[in-house]
Amino acid sequence: MNLLLGRLYLDEGLQSKAEESYTTALRQNPYALEAAIALTKLAVAKDTPLDAIAGPSGGTKMVTRSGQSSVDASARRTEIDQFYIENPMTREADDDGLTQLNMAWMQTLVAAHMDAERGNHRKAVESLSVLDRVFPKNLHCLLHKAALEVDQKLLHQAHVTFKRARQVDDLNVTFMDRYADCLRKGNSCTNLNDLVQELFAISRTCPESWLAAAYYNDSKGDYETALQFCERAIEGRDCYAPAHLLRGEILLRMHRPQPALKAFWTSCRLTRSLEAYTGIITSYCDLHAAGVNRYKEAFAAAKSVVKLFPKKAQSFVLFGSVLALSSEHRSQARQALQKALAMEPRKLSTSFALADLLVEDGDLRGAIERLLALSERHPLEDVFIKLAYVYSMDKQFAEALKYFHQALRLNPRSTEALQGLNRLEKLMRGEDPDELSNSVEQIVAEDQEESMEASEYLSP
């Protein structure tokens, strides 16, 4: 009864009531792992500043739903952190068969979920690996471990772990949307197509099946069909954050930042994630490039990211990208990006943002040199595409052509590389490939006040 009450309270956004119900359920039965896992999410949510989850409308209501939330909140000690070690109820339960061994693995499971919620993915995977040795065919542990490996961009390892989960239960659809995303990111279109067929054979009503199909069509560059499948997934489960997230990503690729922004905010309210905030800020930046001044909203969102994910380099990449929108804040933008680079030297988005700053300053040669050095260390599709675009800006069309083809050799289905080639051909014919005006509205917000705020977030 208390587990059911907890779920109902969560659905209504009544987190305090939900916490009470789950705590009562756990005290009644320490084996109620659903309550323990729910309490890890609620514990991390309590560490989150309210202003960090306010959308453009300023509302702060947050409904916690199923799904991964990667929040880098402070590791405030909570009761659930040590429930199975210190709680007197668990010691009394020894007479009912709750052995020290059982308490150890249950506390390890709680620790894994707590670390996952706080964004400590490596520690979470280590805990799940310990559990995997105790329970080598446990579906829950395999699925969560694979999802965390995707978050760490360990795509091959995640693929292996997901395959193990499929062998344990080939009729399971839970987390199969994440498996589909893993295959999409790894450009494994054939495996992704096979997975979609298998999921539809299991169920044509589960949102996971439709989202997997959306991922497949997105990987083919069929954005309209991918959008339709996202809509089908959302119709099946309105609170399905990954479907809203993918919908926003596709709309951005279709150069529709305004509806993309709405989709990203919906995803963010359902499940706070760095990916959703990345989409939100990218949408604001695209609107700015189209002449729509949304700098204040973008700056507020960037501050929220730094509050929520202070240990993630991507937070400072996004913060620097927003500061770079204003010519008055270019130095602070560079400072934020350098901080991100120091936190995670191998992160491509940081180097891309620094190259963008050089382009904005008119230093195309400097941007090319930075990207060339990056391509030698990381000969990846995204790096070659970025380099090709900068070469085309510098009117070095032969070099641009060379790097677009290098990207296509790595991924013949690359929609961005194909679009870049089409744009390059227009440039070589003397045509203007840009439909939007290149003139951008100058931002004249309260520069001094924003500059002081920016410094606060950049301080060590």
TIDO-705689 format. One line per 2 residues: number of its first residue (from 1); for each residue y negated, x, z negated of C-alpha. Coordinates in nm, 2 decimals, always signed. Example, Ala and Ser with C-alpha at 12.3 -4.5 7.8 and 13.67 -1.06 7.14 Angstrom:
// residues 2
1) +0.45/+1.23/-0.78  +0.11/+1.37/-0.71
//
This chain:
// residues 460
1) +0.00/+0.00/+0.00  -0.25/+0.28/-0.09
3) -0.17/+0.46/+0.24  -0.25/+0.14/+0.43
5) -0.56/+0.09/+0.23  -0.67/+0.45/+0.31
7) -0.62/+0.40/+0.68  -0.82/+0.08/+0.68
9) -1.10/+0.23/+0.48  -1.12/+0.52/+0.72
11) -1.14/+0.27/+1.02  -1.43/+0.11/+0.85
13) -1.60/+0.44/+0.77  -1.56/+0.41/+0.40
15) -1.46/+0.76/+0.32  -1.50/+0.76/-0.06
17) -1.28/+0.45/-0.08  -1.03/+0.61/+0.15
19) -1.02/+0.92/-0.06  -0.95/+0.72/-0.37
21) -0.67/+0.53/-0.20  -0.51/+0.85/-0.06
23) -0.54/+1.03/-0.39  -0.37/+0.74/-0.57
25) -0.09/+0.74/-0.32  -0.04/+1.11/-0.36
27) -0.03/+1.09/-0.73  +0.23/+0.81/-0.71
29) +0.44/+1.00/-0.47  +0.37/+1.38/-0.41
31) +0.59/+1.35/-0.09  +0.33/+1.13/+0.07
33) +0.23/+1.40/+0.31  +0.02/+1.16/+0.52
35) -0.21/+1.12/+0.23  -0.22/+1.49/+0.17
37) -0.32/+1.56/+0.53  -0.58/+1.28/+0.53
39) -0.73/+1.43/+0.22  -0.78/+1.77/+0.39
41) -0.99/+1.60/+0.66  -1.19/+1.41/+0.40
43) -1.24/+1.73/+0.19  -1.39/+1.92/+0.48
45) -1.60/+1.62/+0.59  -1.76/+1.62/+0.24
47) -1.88/+1.97/+0.31  -2.06/+1.87/+0.62
49) -2.44/+1.82/+0.61  -2.53/+1.46/+0.70
51) -2.81/+1.56/+0.94  -2.55/+1.77/+1.13
53) -2.37/+1.46/+1.25  -2.67/+1.25/+1.35
55) -2.69/+1.16/+1.71  -3.00/+1.11/+1.93
57) -3.05/+0.77/+1.76  -3.07/+0.94/+1.42
59) -2.77/+0.75/+1.27  -2.55/+0.94/+1.04
61) -2.25/+0.71/+1.01  -1.93/+0.91/+1.07
63) -1.60/+0.75/+1.13  -1.31/+0.99/+1.07
65) -1.03/+0.91/+1.31  -0.71/+1.08/+1.42
67) -0.76/+1.40/+1.62  -0.84/+1.77/+1.56
69) -1.18/+1.84/+1.40  -1.28/+2.21/+1.40
71) -1.54/+2.23/+1.13  -1.65/+2.56/+1.00
73) -1.78/+2.42/+0.67  -1.79/+2.63/+0.35
75) -1.46/+2.67/+0.19  -1.55/+2.46/-0.12
77) -1.25/+2.44/-0.36  -1.11/+2.09/-0.38
79) -0.83/+1.93/-0.56  -0.61/+1.91/-0.25
81) -0.64/+2.29/-0.20  -0.40/+2.35/-0.50
83) -0.26/+2.00/-0.56  +0.11/+2.11/-0.54
85) +0.05/+2.42/-0.76  -0.19/+2.31/-1.03
87) -0.17/+1.93/-1.05  +0.01/+1.81/-1.37
89) +0.16/+1.52/-1.19  +0.36/+1.75/-0.97
91) +0.49/+1.94/-1.27  +0.60/+1.61/-1.42
93) +0.77/+1.52/-1.10  +1.01/+1.81/-1.13
95) +1.25/+1.57/-1.30  +1.25/+1.35/-0.99
97) +1.37/+1.64/-0.77  +1.03/+1.80/-0.67
99) +1.14/+2.16/-0.69  +0.93/+2.47/-0.68
101) +1.05/+2.54/-0.33  +0.94/+2.20/-0.21
103) +0.61/+2.23/-0.38  +0.56/+2.57/-0.20
105) +0.62/+2.45/+0.15  +0.41/+2.13/+0.09
107) +0.12/+2.34/-0.03  +0.16/+2.57/+0.27
109) +0.14/+2.26/+0.50  -0.18/+2.14/+0.32
111) -0.32/+2.49/+0.35  -0.25/+2.49/+0.72
113) -0.43/+2.16/+0.78  -0.72/+2.27/+0.55
115) -0.77/+2.59/+0.75  -0.74/+2.40/+1.08
117) -1.01/+2.16/+0.96  -1.23/+2.44/+0.86
119) -1.19/+2.63/+1.19  -0.98/+2.91/+1.04
121) -0.73/+2.87/+1.33  -0.56/+3.21/+1.28
123) -0.48/+3.14/+0.92  -0.36/+2.79/+1.00
125) -0.12/+2.93/+1.27  +0.01/+3.18/+1.02
127) +0.09/+2.90/+0.77  +0.25/+2.69/+1.04
129) +0.46/+2.99/+1.15  +0.59/+3.02/+0.79
131) +0.68/+2.65/+0.80  +0.85/+2.70/+1.14
133) +1.08/+2.95/+0.98  +1.18/+2.70/+0.71
135) +1.20/+2.41/+0.95  +1.26/+2.56/+1.30
137) +1.27/+2.23/+1.48  +1.00/+2.03/+1.30
139) +0.80/+1.84/+1.56  +0.48/+1.81/+1.35
141) +0.46/+2.19/+1.29  +0.53/+2.27/+1.65
143) +0.27/+2.03/+1.79  +0.00/+2.14/+1.55
145) +0.08/+2.51/+1.60  +0.06/+2.47/+1.98
147) -0.27/+2.28/+1.96  -0.42/+2.56/+1.75
149) -0.29/+2.82/+2.00  -0.48/+2.64/+2.27
151) -0.80/+2.65/+2.06  -0.75/+3.02/+2.04
153) -0.70/+3.04/+2.42  -0.34/+3.17/+2.37
155) -0.24/+2.95/+2.66  +0.09/+3.11/+2.74
157) +0.20/+3.10/+2.38  +0.09/+2.74/+2.35
159) +0.29/+2.65/+2.66  +0.60/+2.80/+2.50
161) +0.54/+2.62/+2.17  +0.48/+2.29/+2.35
163) +0.80/+2.33/+2.55  +0.99/+2.38/+2.22
165) +0.83/+2.05/+2.09  +0.95/+1.88/+2.41
167) +1.30/+2.00/+2.36  +1.30/+1.86/+2.00
169) +1.18/+1.52/+2.12  +1.14/+1.46/+2.49
171) +1.02/+1.10/+2.43  +0.73/+1.20/+2.21
173) +0.38/+1.15/+2.36  +0.17/+1.26/+2.06
175) -0.03/+1.57/+2.14  +0.10/+1.56/+2.50
177) -0.26/+1.52/+2.61  -0.33/+1.86/+2.45
179) -0.03/+2.00/+2.63  -0.18/+1.86/+2.96
181) -0.51/+2.03/+2.88  -0.33/+2.36/+2.81
183) -0.17/+2.34/+3.15  -0.50/+2.25/+3.32
185) -0.67/+2.55/+3.15  -0.39/+2.77/+3.26
187) -0.41/+2.64/+3.62  -0.04/+2.53/+3.60
189) -0.09/+2.23/+3.83  +0.28/+2.20/+3.92
191) +0.39/+2.19/+3.55  +0.10/+1.95/+3.48
193) +0.21/+1.72/+3.75  +0.57/+1.72/+3.62
195) +0.44/+1.64/+3.27  +0.23/+1.35/+3.39
197) +0.53/+1.20/+3.57  +0.74/+1.24/+3.25
199) +0.48/+1.08/+3.03  +0.44/+0.78/+3.26
201) +0.82/+0.74/+3.26  +0.80/+0.72/+2.88
203) +0.50/+0.49/+2.86  +0.24/+0.36/+3.10
205) +0.04/+0.21/+2.82  -0.02/+0.51/+2.60
207) -0.37/+0.67/+2.64  -0.21/+1.01/+2.63
209) -0.04/+0.94/+2.96  -0.36/+0.83/+3.13
211) -0.56/+1.13/+2.99  -0.29/+1.37/+3.11
213) -0.33/+1.21/+3.46  -0.70/+1.25/+3.43
215) -0.66/+1.62/+3.35  -0.44/+1.66/+3.66
217) -0.69/+1.50/+3.89  -0.97/+1.70/+3.74
219) -0.77/+2.02/+3.81  -0.75/+1.91/+4.18
221) -1.12/+1.84/+4.19  -1.07/+1.46/+4.24
223) -1.34/+1.37/+3.99  -1.37/+1.00/+4.08
225) -1.00/+0.94/+4.01  -1.01/+1.15/+3.70
227) -1.30/+0.93/+3.57  -1.10/+0.62/+3.64
229) -0.81/+0.75/+3.44  -1.04/+0.85/+3.16
231) -1.16/+0.49/+3.15  -0.80/+0.36/+3.14
233) -0.73/+0.59/+2.84  -1.05/+0.46/+2.66
235) -0.95/+0.10/+2.73  -0.62/+0.17/+2.56
237) -0.79/+0.33/+2.26  -1.16/+0.31/+2.23
239) -1.17/+0.57/+1.95  -0.99/+0.83/+2.17
241) -1.23/+1.12/+2.14  -1.05/+1.36/+2.39
243) -1.10/+1.09/+2.67  -1.47/+1.06/+2.60
245) -1.49/+1.44/+2.59  -1.32/+1.48/+2.93
247) -1.53/+1.20/+3.08  -1.85/+1.39/+2.98
249) -1.72/+1.72/+3.13  -1.64/+1.54/+3.46
251) -1.98/+1.37/+3.47  -2.15/+1.71/+3.42
253) -1.95/+1.85/+3.71  -2.07/+1.56/+3.92
255) -2.43/+1.65/+3.82  -2.48/+1.33/+3.61
257) -2.61/+1.47/+3.28  -2.75/+1.15/+3.14
259) -2.42/+0.95/+3.12  -2.24/+1.27/+3.03
261) -2.47/+1.31/+2.73  -2.37/+0.96/+2.61
263) -2.00/+1.04/+2.65  -2.03/+1.37/+2.46
265) -2.21/+1.20/+2.17  -1.94/+0.93/+2.15
267) -1.68/+1.20/+2.14  -1.87/+1.39/+1.87
269) -1.91/+1.09/+1.65  -1.54/+1.02/+1.66
271) -1.43/+1.38/+1.61  -1.68/+1.66/+1.55
273) -1.59/+1.95/+1.77  -1.76/+2.26/+1.91
275) -1.65/+2.14/+2.26  -1.84/+1.81/+2.22
277) -2.15/+1.99/+2.10  -2.12/+2.23/+2.39
279) -2.13/+1.93/+2.62  -2.42/+1.78/+2.44
281) -2.64/+2.09/+2.47  -2.53/+2.16/+2.82
283) -2.63/+1.81/+2.92  -2.97/+1.86/+2.76
285) -3.01/+2.19/+2.95  -2.92/+2.02/+3.28
287) -3.17/+1.74/+3.21  -3.43/+2.00/+3.15
289) -3.35/+2.17/+3.47  -3.40/+1.84/+3.65
291) -3.75/+1.81/+3.50  -3.66/+1.58/+3.20
293) -3.81/+1.73/+2.88  -3.55/+1.68/+2.60
295) -3.62/+2.01/+2.43  -3.67/+1.86/+2.08
297) -3.33/+1.68/+2.09  -3.16/+1.99/+2.23
299) -3.31/+2.20/+1.95  -3.20/+1.95/+1.69
301) -2.85/+1.95/+1.83  -2.84/+2.33/+1.84
303) -2.94/+2.35/+1.47  -2.66/+2.11/+1.39
305) -2.41/+2.33/+1.56  -2.52/+2.64/+1.36
307) -2.49/+2.43/+1.04  -2.14/+2.30/+1.13
309) -1.99/+2.61/+1.28  -2.18/+2.91/+1.13
311) -1.89/+3.15/+1.19  -1.84/+3.07/+1.56
313) -2.01/+3.28/+1.82  -2.04/+2.98/+2.05
315) -2.28/+2.82/+1.80  -2.53/+3.10/+1.86
317) -2.46/+3.10/+2.24  -2.57/+2.73/+2.24
319) -2.86/+2.80/+2.01  -2.98/+3.08/+2.23
321) -2.94/+2.87/+2.54  -3.17/+2.61/+2.40
323) -3.43/+2.86/+2.29  -3.42/+3.01/+2.64
325) -3.55/+2.68/+2.78  -3.89/+2.77/+2.63
327) -4.06/+3.08/+2.76  -4.22/+3.12/+2.42
329) -3.88/+3.16/+2.26  -3.71/+3.40/+2.50
331) -3.70/+3.69/+2.25  -3.54/+3.47/+1.99
333) -3.30/+3.34/+2.25  -3.20/+3.70/+2.32
335) -3.16/+3.77/+1.95  -2.93/+3.47/+1.91
337) -2.72/+3.58/+2.20  -2.70/+3.93/+2.08
339) -2.58/+3.80/+1.74  -2.31/+3.59/+1.92
341) -2.20/+3.91/+2.12  -2.17/+4.10/+1.79
343) -1.96/+3.83/+1.64  -1.73/+3.80/+1.95
345) -1.78/+4.08/+2.20  -1.52/+3.95/+2.44
347) -1.68/+3.60/+2.47  -1.77/+3.53/+2.83
349) -2.02/+3.25/+2.77  -2.24/+3.50/+2.57
351) -2.25/+3.75/+2.86  -2.32/+3.46/+3.10
353) -2.61/+3.34/+2.89  -2.76/+3.69/+2.86
355) -2.73/+3.72/+3.24  -2.91/+3.38/+3.28
357) -3.19/+3.52/+3.06  -3.23/+3.81/+3.30
359) -3.23/+3.58/+3.59  -3.50/+3.37/+3.43
361) -3.70/+3.68/+3.38  -3.66/+3.77/+3.75
363) -3.44/+4.07/+3.68  -3.16/+3.98/+3.92
365) -3.05/+4.34/+3.95  -3.01/+4.36/+3.57
367) -2.81/+4.04/+3.57  -2.58/+4.18/+3.85
369) -2.52/+4.50/+3.67  -2.43/+4.32/+3.35
371) -2.19/+4.09/+3.54  -2.04/+4.38/+3.74
373) -1.96/+4.56/+3.42  -1.81/+4.24/+3.28
375) -1.59/+4.19/+3.59  -1.44/+4.53/+3.55
377) -1.34/+4.45/+3.19  -1.24/+4.09/+3.26
379) -1.15/+4.03/+3.63  -1.15/+3.65/+3.59
381) -1.23/+3.36/+3.81  -1.53/+3.25/+3.61
383) -1.68/+3.60/+3.61  -1.65/+3.63/+3.99
385) -1.80/+3.29/+4.05  -2.10/+3.37/+3.82
387) -2.15/+3.71/+3.99  -2.13/+3.54/+4.34
389) -2.40/+3.30/+4.24  -2.64/+3.57/+4.12
391) -2.57/+3.77/+4.44  -2.66/+3.47/+4.64
393) -2.99/+3.43/+4.45  -3.06/+3.80/+4.54
395) -2.99/+3.71/+4.90  -2.70/+3.96/+4.90
397) -2.48/+3.71/+5.09  -2.20/+3.95/+5.19
399) -2.14/+4.04/+4.83  -2.16/+3.68/+4.72
401) -1.90/+3.59/+4.98  -1.68/+3.86/+4.86
403) -1.67/+3.74/+4.50  -1.63/+3.38/+4.59
405) -1.32/+3.48/+4.78  -1.20/+3.69/+4.48
407) -1.23/+3.38/+4.26  -1.03/+3.17/+4.51
409) -0.76/+3.43/+4.53  -0.71/+3.39/+4.15
411) -0.73/+3.01/+4.18  -0.72/+2.85/+4.53
413) -0.80/+2.51/+4.38  -1.12/+2.63/+4.21
415) -1.37/+2.34/+4.29  -1.66/+2.55/+4.16
417) -1.58/+2.84/+4.40  -1.54/+2.60/+4.69
419) -1.87/+2.43/+4.61  -2.03/+2.78/+4.58
421) -1.90/+2.88/+4.92  -2.04/+2.56/+5.08
423) -2.38/+2.63/+4.91  -2.37/+2.99/+5.03
425) -2.31/+2.88/+5.39  -2.61/+2.65/+5.38
427) -2.82/+2.94/+5.25  -2.70/+3.17/+5.53
429) -2.81/+2.90/+5.78  -3.15/+2.89/+5.62
431) -3.11/+2.55/+5.46  -3.21/+2.45/+5.11
433) -2.88/+2.36/+4.93  -3.06/+2.22/+4.62
435) -3.14/+1.85/+4.63  -3.33/+1.86/+4.31
437) -3.68/+2.01/+4.29  -3.69/+2.36/+4.15
439) -4.01/+2.29/+3.96  -3.94/+2.24/+3.59
441) -4.17/+2.07/+3.35  -4.33/+2.32/+3.12
443) -4.24/+2.26/+2.76  -4.55/+2.23/+2.53
445) -4.39/+2.13/+2.20  -4.50/+2.27/+1.87
447) -4.40/+2.63/+1.96  -4.51/+2.79/+1.63
449) -4.32/+2.55/+1.41  -4.00/+2.57/+1.62
451) -4.03/+2.95/+1.63  -4.03/+2.96/+1.25
453) -3.73/+2.72/+1.24  -3.54/+2.94/+1.49
455) -3.60/+3.25/+1.28  -3.44/+3.07/+0.98
457) -3.11/+3.02/+1.17  -3.11/+3.37/+1.31
459) -3.15/+3.55/+0.98  -2.84/+3.75/+0.86
//
